[in-house]
Amino acid sequence: MTVERELSEQQLSLLYDRARDIQADFERFHAANPEVYRLLVKFTRQVRDAGREQYSIDSIFHRLRWHYHIELRTEEPFKLNNNFTSRYARLIMAQEADLDGIFEVRVLRA
């Protein structure tokens, strides 16, 4: 049995505003941290080169965190917002033809 839930205009507006805020935050972060995109692409290509046709952007985000915290041993705090995973997945697949389709993405809510 499927339970359908209707959202009021106010609830839809809140969802839209939150998605717009996430997108704006992502765009600022991406512009200020181009190395994050470069490394995500590098690690995604390593996945593809290992023979995987599809993979999780979440796993690659964790790999990036490992890279900064363990391999580089950065003293500066490095934070990567989980809200950005789907944005990076879409951006990578749109800009890197060889990686198109490697991530499964859902429709954005707003």
C-alpha angles and dihedrals in degrees: 000000000000119000112209119205121199117211120216121231088254092054091047090049091052091050091049092048092049093049090048090050091050090050092049091047090049093050091051092047093046092050092049095044111041090157090069092061092045092052094044089054091047093051092044090053089051088055092049092046088053088062101261114140093188131024143164120270086204090063091050090050088055090048089054091051089051089050093055098038102037110019098037094028090211117195092203115085110256116202125181114187114227088215087073098060096092092043092053092045091054093044094049093049091047096048102034109059093191090058098047109132097013092116127053110223133186127220111276111248096232 
